[in-house]
Amino acid sequence: MGDSLFAMHKLAGGSVGTRLRAALDAYLVDNSTGGARYFYRLPISGALGLNITRQYRRGDWDWVVMGGGGNDLWFGCGCNRCERRMDRMISGDGRRGVIPGLASRARQDGAQVLLVGYMRTPGNGSPIEHCADEGDTLDARLARLAGLDAGVHFLPLADMVPHGDLSYHAVDRIHPSFRGSRAIARRIARVIAAESGASLVSRNAGAAN
């Protein structure tokens, strides 16, 4: 579940979900949607995926992979006075907010949860360059949430893009390129495989992204 970090290149067969499905050789449902937010009020388009909390479908999942929050901060508060919006998504201690609530729903269904952070800009100019502090704060809170439950894991992407390397981003320097999506999927696959105690998750394992 998530926004364009996961959904980018979906139609071209190069999204994170598509790459992850191949890497794990597993059944995977990808409900990520470009432009999705945790706080989205319109009911019909929200039900179609623009509300991340409504992307979750209850089921017998082994893993639920969650991303998102960037659109809430960038569009929801314009990277200005983001503290209240951040607190509504996830509190400073990681215990309260829509993200912990959604993770708790998945855990109650028996799934392990993987929270995925955002990759950073390549340092050569980006419309979201000034959002780096908010990204660091969100990462820290997600890590605290993961520390509260052995079945919740956090995967940061802050170190993925080498400084000055434009190849991990699309031309807008916000979204992942094909290479970026592949690299994100590989990192997710490694975490799931390691936590599952195998080199690859079995073909019968279920994952929701």
C-alpha positions in Angstrom: 0.0 0.0 0.0 1.2 3.5 -0.7 1.7 6.3 -3.2 3.7 6.9 -6.3 6.9 5.7 -4.7 5.4 2.2 -5.2 3.0 2.9 -8.0 5.5 4.6 -10.4 5.9 2.6 -13.7 3.0 0.3 -12.8 1.5 0.5 -16.3 4.9 -0.2 -17.9 5.5 -3.2 -15.7 8.4 -1.7 -13.8 6.8 -0.7 -10.5 8.1 -1.7 -7.1 5.2 -4.1 -6.7 5.9 -5.8 -10.0 9.6 -6.1 -9.3 8.9 -7.4 -5.8 6.5 -10.0 -7.1 9.2 -11.3 -9.4 12.0 -11.2 -6.7 9.9 -13.1 -4.2 8.1 -15.4 -6.7 5.1 -14.9 -4.5 1.4 -14.0 -4.8 1.2 -10.2 -4.3 -1.6 -7.7 -4.5 -0.4 -4.1 -5.3 -3.0 -1.5 -4.2 -0.6 1.5 -4.3 -1.8 4.6 -6.2 -0.1 7.6 -7.4 -1.0 10.7 -5.5 -2.5 8.8 -2.6 -2.5 10.3 0.9 -3.4 9.1 4.4 -5.8 12.1 4.8 -8.1 12.1 1.8 -11.7 13.2 2.1 -13.4 12.5 -1.2 -15.2 9.2 -0.8 -15.4 7.7 -4.3 -11.8 8.4 -5.4 -10.7 7.6 -1.8 -12.2 4.2 -2.1 -10.4 3.7 -5.4 -7.1 4.1 -3.8 -6.3 7.7 -3.2 -6.9 7.2 0.5 -4.1 4.9 1.7 -6.0 3.7 4.7 -8.7 2.3 2.3 -6.1 0.5 0.2 -5.9 -2.3 2.8 -8.0 -5.4 2.2 -8.4 -7.8 5.1 -7.1 -11.2 4.3 -4.7 -14.0 5.2 -1.6 -12.0 4.3 1.9 -13.0 5.4 3.3 -9.5 4.8 1.8 -6.1 4.4 4.2 -3.5 2.9 3.2 0.1 3.7 4.5 3.4 2.4 3.2 6.9 2.0 2.9 10.2 3.9 4.9 12.4 1.5 1.8 13.7 -0.3 0.2 14.6 3.0 3.2 16.7 4.0 4.0 18.2 0.6 0.4 19.0 -0.6 -1.3 18.9 2.8 0.8 21.6 4.4 3.2 22.7 1.7 6.2 21.7 3.8 5.1 24.5 6.1 3.8 24.0 9.7 3.9 20.2 9.1 4.0 19.3 12.8 0.3 18.8 13.3 -0.1 16.8 10.1 2.9 14.7 11.0 1.4 14.1 14.5 -1.9 13.0 13.0 -0.1 10.5 10.8 2.2 9.2 13.6 3.0 10.6 17.0 6.6 11.3 18.2 6.6 8.1 20.2 5.2 6.0 17.3 2.2 4.8 19.2 -0.6 7.0 17.9 -1.9 8.1 14.5 -3.3 6.7 11.3 -0.1 4.8 10.4 0.2 2.9 13.7 -3.6 2.3 13.4 -3.3 0.8 10.0 -0.3 -1.3 11.0 -2.3 -2.6 13.9 -5.1 -3.7 11.7 -2.7 -5.7 9.5 -1.1 -7.2 12.6 -4.5 -8.2 14.0 -5.0 -10.1 10.7 -1.8 -12.0 11.4 0.5 -10.3 8.9 4.0 -9.0 9.5 4.2 -5.3 8.5 7.1 -3.6 6.6 7.1 0.2 6.8 9.1 1.7 4.0 10.6 5.2 4.1 11.3 7.6 1.2 14.4 7.8 -0.8 16.2 11.1 -0.7 16.9 13.5 -3.6 20.2 13.2 -5.4 21.3 16.6 -4.1 21.2 18.3 -7.5 18.0 20.2 -7.0 14.5 18.9 -6.5 11.0 20.4 -5.8 11.1 18.5 -2.5 14.7 19.3 -1.5 13.5 21.4 1.4 11.4 18.5 2.8 14.5 16.5 3.9 14.0 17.4 7.6 10.4 16.2 7.5 11.6 13.0 5.9 14.1 12.4 8.6 11.4 13.0 11.3 9.0 10.6 9.6 11.7 8.0 9.4 12.5 8.3 13.1 8.9 7.9 14.0 8.4 4.9 11.8 11.5 3.3 13.4 10.0 3.9 16.9 6.8 2.2 15.8 8.8 -0.8 14.5 10.6 -1.0 17.8 7.3 -1.5 19.7 6.4 -4.8 17.9 8.6 -7.6 16.7 6.2 -8.1 13.8 6.6 -4.6 12.5 9.7 -3.7 10.6 11.1 -0.4 9.2 13.1 -0.1 6.0 14.7 3.3 5.5 15.7 4.4 1.9 17.5 7.5 2.9 20.9 6.0 2.1 19.9 4.5 -1.2 20.7 7.3 -3.6 24.4 8.3 -3.9 24.9 12.1 -3.9 24.8 13.4 -7.4 23.6 10.2 -8.9 20.5 11.0 -11.0 19.9 7.5 -12.2 17.6 6.5 -9.3 15.1 9.3 -10.0 12.8 10.1 -12.9 13.3 13.4 -14.7 11.2 15.2 -12.0 13.8 14.2 -9.4 10.9 13.2 -7.1 9.8 9.8 -8.2 11.9 6.7 -8.7 13.2 5.8 -12.1 13.0 2.2 -13.4 16.4 1.7 -11.7 15.1 3.2 -8.5 12.0 1.1 -8.4 14.1 -2.0 -8.9 16.5 -1.0 -6.1 13.6 -0.4 -3.7 12.0 -3.8 -4.5 15.3 -5.5 -4.0 15.7 -4.0 -0.5 12.1 -4.9 0.4 12.7 -8.5 -0.8 15.9 -8.8 1.2 14.1 -7.8 4.4 11.2 -10.2 3.9 13.5 -13.0 3.0 15.7 -12.4 6.0 12.8 -12.1 8.4 11.2 -15.2 6.9 14.4 -17.2 7.5 14.9 -18.1 3.8 16.7 -16.9 0.8 13.4 -16.4 -0.9 9.8 -16.3 0.3 8.0 -19.4 -0.9 5.7 -19.3 -3.9 2.7 -19.7 -1.7 3.4 -16.7 0.6 1.1 -13.7 0.3 2.1 -10.1 0.3 0.1 -6.9 -0.1 1.9 -3.8 -1.4 
